[in-house]
Amino acid sequence: MQTNSAIRSTLIQLIEAELEVDIEQLNLLDDDANLLEAPLFLDSVDLMQLSAACKKAFKLSDLGELSTVTLNTLAEQIITKLTQQKHASLLDTWTDQHSALGEQALLTLIQASKDTEITGTVRVIKDSAPCDIIKSVMILLAHNITPVLCATATTSQDAFSWKDLVITPQHEVVQPGSITQFLQQYSDKTIGFETSGSTGKPQIWQKSIASLHAEAVTFADTFGFGDVDYFCACVDIRHMFGFIWAFMLPLQLGKPVCYELGSTPDLQPIKNKHIAVILTPTMFDFVADQISYQHHYLISSGAPFKGEKEQKLTQLTEQKALSIRAFEVLGSTETGGIGYRPLACNETLFTKFSVVDIYQNAEQKTMLRSPFLVVDCEAFELKDKLVFSSHQQFSHAGRADQIFKYAGKRFSLQSIEKVLTEHFAGLRHKVFFIEDSNNNKGGELVAFVEGLSHTPALQDIRSWFKDLPTPQVHFLAQFPENELGKITLSALQESVHE
């Protein structure tokens, strides 16, 4: 939901553009000044024109009567209508901040799209709004084309959106009668997901519809969600975590979803209902104070939920006497869900999902078998350190893939990080080894340090590492974080070149 100040800013732009009012006059306008009087002196025709412009700009089906009109009253009226419209539209299966989508409407669109020709075998989705993403993914599956979801903006000329199609409306829906049944027909088809790139270059992994369904069923069985009326999803469904938890799981449970994205999400778009919130640790910082007795579940993933965030959740739970069931889910695009731990109760151990098998192979590598794995993968080598306290429970001790080969010798990223910690105590830093077969050293060792006011000389940096390779160190005022709260190599590199 847009804030009052954001709506006011849009109103000023509309009055200036649609009614051709000089910006100098608008600068003199008080928020409580009657628009029919000084300094604007609008008339009834102006109000009709402004009403039409507001309905278009804010996607309102009706704005209501405009009588005593000030910027404040108009903004309040728009907020009221947006709220009423959202309340009505949430009866549909999926609702985002731009549109609503019902299951039957989606099935009708899928059927109508079959009369159009869509080329290619794999297409990247260029939509960003959740309802549009859902439409584009389902249409491509119906055409036996693999959709690929990338959270970063795509520049590909071949990128796909359902909005680019010329579709003739149809009034009757043919079987199958639900999206669940539709997906069952395509259970062997795949959807591509791009990894976050937090440990290196992003990769695209293929997940079958059958594996996505299996994961949703497991989560439904594990957590229940029986008393939840709807899901409030503050996550991007172009990420694996978002697609599973904010699309596949609610679909499995038959629960509607309200997608609340951006920096000002509303955790209670529908009042007096029981809500399950899906978010990332980064988003938690924006919405924590909104958590109330109406929120029965909180699910976080994408990055560790710890430290100040968990302390704040614990404090809120105690201060508001909440009975919220909050969990952190451990997993990745490649593995799917691995385990979960309860939050706000001083629990550090994760419980393994019952269908997941973790074991040591003959080479003493930690391997994972699961029905959630990517296509053509029977067992996946985990890059995480898991310390088991029992057959079902373990603690997460960070990443295990910290060894790199530089100029023919093996080194650990931890040894590089230790040096940086000694010289930049209290500052965040990141170290990466970027493999490159064209580099005679085997690749490039780079480091990034955040928030340093004085940059040390290169010769000083070299003296610190002694028997270790010296990384190329970049100093940034602030590390960029994506919507999952992760710091990616590509984003750090972009910040260096800005």
N, C-alpha and C positions, 0 to 999 in steps of 0.2 A: 504494500500500500504506500502511495506517495505521501510525503510529509506536507504539512500546510505551507511551509516555505517554498517547497518545490512546485506546488500547485500555484502559489502566488506568482512565482517567476514565470511559469507558463502563461498565466493570465495576462501579465504585462506584455509578453511577446505577442499574444493573440490580439490584444487591443491595439498594439502598435501596427501589426501587420494587416489585420483584417479591417480595422476601422480607420487606418491611416492617421493615427494620433501621433503627434510629435513626441519624441522621447523626453524633450524638455518639460512638456506638460505632465508626462507620467512621473517624472522625477519629483514633481510638486504634489503628487497625489498621496493623501493619507489613507491608510488601510481601512479606516472607518468612514471615509468621505463617500457621500452618495454620488454614484457615477452619473446621475441625471442632473447633478448640480455642478458648481465650480469645482475644479477647473476644467472638467471635460465636457459637461453639458450634453451627454448622450441623449438620444431620443428613443422612441419605441422601436423604430426600424433598426437602430444600432443594437438594441438589446436582442432583437430576433437574430440578427447576424452574429452577435457574440454567443448566443445560446447555441446556434448551429455549429460554430467553430469549436466551442467547448465539447459538445457531444462527439465531434470528430476527433479532437485532440486527446480526449480522455476515454474514448471508446465507450460512451454511455448510450444506452438505448433511449433514455429519457432524462432530461435535466429538471423538469418541473417548472412551475411558475416563477418568473423573475419579477419581483415587485420592488421592495426597497433593496437596492443593489449596492453593496460596497465590496471591496476586494475580500474583506473578511467573511461576509455573509455568503459570497459566491464560492469561496474556497470551502467553507463549511458545508454548503449545499452539495458541492462536487464530492467531498469526502463521504457524506451521507449516502449519496447515490452509488458511489463506488462500493461502499460497504454492503448496501442492499443488493446490488447486482452480484457481488461475490457470494453473498449468502444464498442467493437463488441458484447461481451457476454451480456451486459446489455440490449440488445434487448430481451433477455430472461426474463421470469417473475421474477425469483429470482437469485441473484448473491451474493456470499460471497467471502472471500479472498482466497478460495481454489477451488471453482468450480462455474458453472452456471447451472441453471435448468429451462427448458421451460415447459409450461403447458402440451403440448402434450407428451413430454418425460416422465413427471411424470405419466400421465394417462397410457402410455404404460407400464411403470414399475409396476404400481399397477395391471394392468391386467395380466402381466406376473407372478407376485408374487402369483396369485391365484392357480397356479399349484404346489406351494410348501405348505408343512404343517407347520403351526406355532402353537405351543402348548400354553396353558394357557388362562386365562380369563382377567388377568391384567398383563401388562409388563412395567417395567421402561425403558425409553429410555436412552441409554448410549452414544449416539452421542453428540457432542458438536458444530460441524459446522452447521449453519442454514439450508443449503440445505440438509444435511444428516438428520437433525431432521425432516424436512418436509417430506422427503421420508419415514422415519420410522413410523411417526405418521399416514400418509395416508394408508400405507400398513397394519398396525395393525387395523385401522378402517375397512378396506375392509375385514379383517378376523374376524370381530366382537369381537376384543380384545380391551380392554380399555388401551390406552397409558397413561403413567404417566410421567410428565416432572419435573425433579429435577435439579436445577441449580448447586447443589453440586455434586462432583464426586461420582458415585455410585460404591459400592463394591459388589453388588449382582451378583451372578453367573448366575442369570436368566435374567439379563439386556439384552435388545434387541437392535440390529442395523440391518438395511436392508442389510448392507455389509456382514453380516454373512450368508445370504441366497445364495443358488445356484439357480440363475434365468436364464432361457433360454431366450435370446433376442427375441422380437417379433417386427414385422414391421408394423402391422396394429392396429390402435386404435379403439376399439368398443365404443358404447355409454355407459355412458354419454360423451358428448363432451367437458366438462369443469370441472374444480375442484369445481366450485360453484355448478354445477348440481350433481357432485359426493357427495359433503357434504350434499346436500339436501336429498339424499337417506338415509343418516345416521344421520339425524337431532335429533333423539332421543338418539343417542349414546353419550358417555361422554369422556372427556379428564381430567385426574387428574393433578392438579397443586399443587406444594409444596409451602407453605408460606415462607416468608423470615426468620421468627424466630426472628424478631427484638424485639418482646415483650415477648418472651419465646420460648418454643420448637416448631420447625417447624411442621406444619400439612399439610396433603394432602386433598384438596377439589376437588370434581367432578363438572365439568361444562359441560352442554349439548352443543352439536353443535348448537342447536337452540338458546340458550342464547348467545353464542359467536357471532352468526350471527346477532342477535338483537342488540347487543352492537355495532358491526361494522356499521350497518345501522344507528343507532342513531348518532354516531360520524360523519359519512359521511353527514348526514342531518344537523347536528349542525355547522360543520366547513366548509363544502363545498369542499375544495381542488380542485376546478375546473380548476385553472390555473397551477396546479402542474404537471410536466412531470414525476417525479419519486420520490420515498421515499428513503432517506438515513437514515438507521436505525442503531444507535449506542447502541442497546439494545439486550439483550439475549432473544430469543424467548422461552426459557424454563421458563421464568417468565411470569405471567399472563399479565402484562402490555406489554411486548414485543410481546407476541403471538397475542394479540388483535390488537395493533397498527402497528406492523411490518409484520403481515401476514394476519389476517382476514380483516382489514380495506383496505389495498392496493388491496386485492383480490376483495372486494366489489366494489371498485372504478375502477378496471381494470388498475391499475398502477403498473409498475415494482418496485422492491425493490433492493437496493444495501445495503448489510449488512457490516458495517464497525465497527469491534470490535477490542479489544486490546488497547494498550496505545497510538497508533499513527494512529487514524482513519483519513481518507480523507473525508472531508465534501463536496467535489466537484469531485467525481470520474468521472463524465461526465460533461464537460464544456458546458457553454452556454445553460443550461437547467434550468427550474424552479424546485426548490427542496423543499421538506418538510422534516425537520430533526426531528427524534424521538430520544430522549436521556433521561438520568437521570441527576440530579444535579451534581453528581460526574463527569460524562463524560463531562459536560459543561466546567469544568475547563480545560480540555485537548484540547478542540476544539473551544473555544470562539473566538480566534483571526482569525479563518478561516471564520467566518460568513460574508457573503457579500450580494450584491444586488440580487444574484441568489437564495438566500434562502427566500422563500415566507412564510413558516410556520416553527415554532419551537414548539414542544410539549414535555413537561417534566412531569415526574411522578415518583413514587417510593419512594420519600422522599420530604420534603419541599424545595421549590425553593425560597430562601429568603436571606436577608442580603447582603453580599458582592457579591453574584452571581447575584442577581437582579440589584444591583447597576452597576455591570460591563456590564450587558446586556443593561441597560439604557444608559450608556456611549457609548457603541459601536453603538447603534441605532442612537444616536445624532451625534457622530463623523463621521460616515459613511453615514449619511442621509438615513438610511434603512427604508423600509416600511414593514418589517417582522411582521407577525402576530404570536405572541408568547403567549402560554398558559400553565398554570400549571393545571394538571388534578388530582383531589382528588378521591381516590378509594382504593380498596384492592382486593385481590384474592377472598375473600368471597362475597363482595358486587358488584364487577365490578365498573364501573365509577359512581360516585355520583354527581360531579359538576366540574366546571372549572372556572378559573379566568385569565384575561389577565395580562401579565407580562410587565414590563418596563413602566408602566403608573401610578404608585402609587395606584393601585387598590388592596384592601385587601379582598374584598368580592368575594365569589364563587357564581356562578349561577348554580342552580340545573338543571340537565338534565330533560327534559320535561316529560319523562316516569317514573321518580323516585318519589316516595311518601315517605315523612318523617313525622312522627307523634309521639305523646306521647300516650302510651297505659294506661290502667287503673292503672298500677303500677308505672306510671310516668317514664317509661323507654323510651328512644328514639329508635324508631323502623323504619325500612326501608323496603318498598316494591318496587320491581323492577323486570323487565324481565331478569336482568343480574345475579340474585342470583344463588348460588350453588344449586345443585340438592336436591329435597325434602325439600326445605326451602321456606315457604310462606312469612315470614317476618323475618328480621334479626335485632337483637339488636345491635345498633351501640356502639362501645367503644370509639367514638370520641365526644368531646363537640362541638356542633354546635349551634351558636347563630344567630337566624334569625332576619334580619332587615326588611324583607318583605316575602311574600309567596314564592318567587323564590330565594332570595339571603340570604346568611349567611356567617359568619366568622368562621374559624376553630380555636378552642381554646384548642387544644391538646387532649390527651387521657382522657377518663372518667373512665377506668377500673383500678383505683388506690387504691382500698380498698382490704386488705387482712386480713385473720383471723389467728392470731398467738397465740398459747397457750390459745385458747378459747376467745380471745379478738380481736376486730376489730381495725385496724390501717390503715393509708393511706401512700402510698409510697411518697406522697408529703411531709409529716412530716419528713420522713427519708432524703429526698433530701434537705429539708430546713437546716437541721443540717449540712449536707455535704457542702452545699453552704456557710454556715457561716465559716467553718473551712478550706475550700479549694477554696476560692474566686478566680474566674478567670479560674479555671480548669474544664475541662469536667468531668462529672461523670454519672454513670448509676446505677440504683437500680432495682433489680428483686426479686420477691418472687416466689420461685419454690415449688409448691404444691407437697407434698409427704405424702400419707396416712400411710406410715410406720414410719414417723417421729412423735414423740409424741407432737411436737409443731405444727404439721400440715404442715410443710414444712421448707424450708431453705431460709433465708433472706441474699442476697449477694449484694455487691456494688463494683463498679470498679471506680478507679480514675486515670486520665491520667496526666502524665507529672510532677509528684511530685519528687523533688530531694532528700528530706529527709522524711523517713517513720516514722510516729509517733508511740509511744509505744502503745501496746494493751490496757493497763490500762487507758491511756489517751483517747483513742477512746471510751471505755466503759463509761467513765465519761461524755462524751458529750451528750449521749442519755437519761440519767436520767429515765423518765417514759416510754421510748420507747424501743422496742427490739433493740439490737445492731446487726447490720449486720456484716457478715464476709467481711472485706474490702480488696480488692486486688489492688495493685498499679502497673500500666503498663506504660511503656515509651510512648506508642502510641496506641490508639484504632484502631483495625482492621476494615476496612470498606469493604463491599462487592460491587459488580459492580453497585448496585442500590444506593450506598451511605449510606446504613443502617449499623448500628452496632448491630450485633446479639449476643444473649446470648451464643450460641454455639461457636462462634468465640472468644468471650472474654474468655470463659472457656478454649479453646484450647491455647490461648496466655498465660494464667496463668500456664499451665502445660508444656510449651515449655522450 
